Amino acid sequence: SASISIEAPDTEDAFESTVDAMRQVMDKAEQLEINLLINPRKGLTADPERVTDLIKKIGGFRVGTLPDFDAAAAAEDPELYLRRLTPYASAVLATMHDFTEPEPSEPDPDSPGSLDDLAEMLMATEAPIHTTFDLIPLLRAVTSVGFEGTLSIDYRGGGDGTLGVLHSRDALEAGMEALAE
C-alpha cells in the first residue's frame, strides 16, 4: 500500500479534477498491484463523507483510506469520523503524542521493602496514559465497524522515539483490553 495526501480546495471543480487524476494513478496502481490509501487533509478530503464520495467516484478495489487518530481527534465528532472512514481502510494510523507514567503503587506500610513489594514493582504493567486525547473512543470507533486491519503506530511526540513507540504500543494494548472488558 501507498499513502497519498490530496491537497485541494473543497470545490466541485477540484473534486472532478482529483477524480480524473486519481483514475490515471489507479490504472498504474492496478498494474503494480498497489493499494492507494487517501490520508485525509484540510480542504477536499477533510470531511469523511467527501472522502467516501471521492473513493466511490474513483472506483476500483485498490483505493481506500488511511485515517489517523490526530485528524479524528480534531474532528467535531471523532468517533463518527473514524466510523465513516475506517470501513475503507486497510490501515489506521494510531497517531500518538504525549504520555504520563502511571503512579507507582505505595509499598505495604506494615512491611516496607518486602519481597512482595519488590515483586509487585517488578511485575507492574500499568500502561502509560496518552494525554493528548482519549484513546478509548477512537479505538471503540475503529473496532465498532469490524476493522481487522493494521493499526499502525505513528509516534509524533518529543523525546526518545523508541520509548515513545513502546509507550504507544502499551497504551493501545491497554485501551483494547479495556474495550474487551
Buried (B, 14 or more C-beta within 10 A) or exposed (E): BEBBEBEBEEEEEBBEEBBEEBBEBBEEBBEEEBBBBBBBEEBBBBBBEBBBEBBEBBEBEBBBBBBBBBBBBEBEEBBEBBBBBBEBBBBBBBBBBBBEEEEEEEBEEEEEEEEEBEEBEEEEEEBBBBEBBEBBBBBBBBBEBEBEEEBEBBBBBEEEEEEBBBBBBBBBEBBBEEBEE
